[in-house]
Amino acid sequence: MDIVYQRGRATAAEIHEQLPDPPCAAAVRTQLRILEDKGHLRHEKDGPRHVYFPTIAHSVAQRSAVKHLIGTFFNGSRAAAVAALLEESDRPLSSEERQQITSAVRRLRAEGK
């Protein structure tokens, strides 16, 4: 899905080429068919090729994935998820990231959320 979102549209061969440790081409086509059956992708015919494109906006998919992540790993607690993200120590937060977080908290307080 990441590759399709990045490109906007892609064939199975294009997706296969961009995967870091690709499975066989048939496995990529199978996964695309599964994603299409689940409603995440659609395709158009371009001669003998299928050109795949997402059915929902990337931002909508992101929100859905985050909601699922919070429900699955943090028992529905947004605070626990945020704390885990902030405590992740591979690299410190940049000043821009700290400002974005501060702005988001201020906005939520002002909105009463």
VOGU-3710 file (C-alpha; in Angstrom, 3 decimals, decimal comma):
1> mdivyqrgra> 0,000/0,000/0,000  2,878/2,374/0,787  4,186/2,085/-2,750  0,756/2,620/-4,284  0,193/5,684/-2,087  3,626/7,074/-2,998  3,129/6,574/-6,726  -0,615/7,191/-6,875  -1,013/4,303/-9,327  1,166/1,270/-9,943
11> taaeiheqlp> 1,273/-2,088/-11,675  2,200/-5,292/-9,870  5,578/-5,251/-11,649  6,287/-1,673/-10,505  5,365/-2,567/-6,947  7,517/-5,705/-7,076  10,502/-3,653/-8,297  10,257/-1,247/-5,373  9,902/-3,779/-2,553  13,106/-4,024/-0,482
21> dppcaaavrt> 13,098/-7,838/-0,153  10,430/-8,844/-2,652  8,646/-12,170/-2,598  7,952/-13,814/-5,940  5,891/-11,786/-8,408  2,916/-14,126/-7,981  2,848/-13,382/-4,235  2,722/-9,645/-4,963  -0,195/-10,154/-7,358  -1,969/-12,310/-4,768
31> qlriledkgh> -1,543/-9,638/-2,099  -2,870/-6,997/-4,489  -5,907/-9,153/-5,202  -6,507/-9,568/-1,440  -6,207/-5,809/-0,896  -8,641/-5,279/-3,751  -11,089/-7,831/-2,287  -10,925/-5,976/1,039  -11,697/-2,703/-0,733  -8,337/-0,998/-0,198
41> lrhekdgprh> -7,416/-0,973/-3,897  -9,092/-0,964/-7,287  -7,600/-1,526/-10,693  -8,040/-0,438/-14,275  -6,930/-2,434/-17,281  -4,144/-0,911/-19,364  -3,737/-3,408/-22,152  -2,640/-6,654/-20,506  -1,658/-4,914/-17,257  -3,706/-4,047/-14,199
51> vyfptiahsv> -2,956/-0,594/-12,819  -3,809/-0,398/-9,103  -4,822/2,698/-7,177  -6,041/3,269/-3,602  -9,739/3,609/-2,864  -9,336/5,934/0,123  -7,135/8,938/0,783  -3,809/8,331/2,480  -4,812/10,541/5,429  -7,972/8,468/6,009
61> aqrsavkhli> -5,935/5,254/5,898  -3,428/6,751/8,358  -6,165/7,637/10,852  -7,674/4,170/10,546  -4,283/2,509/11,092  -3,524/4,690/14,117  -6,941/3,941/15,618  -6,314/0,214/15,134  -2,797/0,493/16,607  -4,052/2,333/19,699
71> gtffngsraa> -6,863/-0,155/20,211  -4,622/-3,180/19,724  -1,456/-2,209/21,580  -2,538/0,510/24,024  -5,957/-0,751/25,117  -7,588/2,266/23,487  -5,522/4,799/25,451  -4,319/7,664/23,271  -2,307/8,980/26,221  -0,414/5,677/26,531
81> avaalleesd> 0,275/5,675/22,792  1,556/9,265/22,860  3,712/8,518/25,904  5,217/5,494/24,136  5,995/7,605/21,080  7,579/10,343/23,158  9,670/7,861/25,132  10,947/6,130/21,996  14,651/6,867/22,248  16,264/6,177/18,865
91> rplsseerqq> 16,631/9,928/18,466  15,537/12,955/20,464  12,611/15,067/19,298  13,613/17,963/17,090  12,592/21,475/18,102  10,097/21,450/15,210  8,524/18,218/16,495  8,306/19,640/20,038  6,613/22,751/18,637  4,114/20,642/16,649
101> itsavrrlra> 3,239/18,674/19,787  2,882/21,847/21,864  0,643/23,414/19,204  -1,549/20,316/19,028  -1,995/20,238/22,816  -2,843/23,963/22,900  -5,374/23,530/20,098  -7,029/20,585/21,846  -7,228/22,518/25,117  -8,773/25,510/23,359
111> egk> -11,329/23,235/21,697  -12,107/21,582/25,033  -11,094/18,134/23,843
//
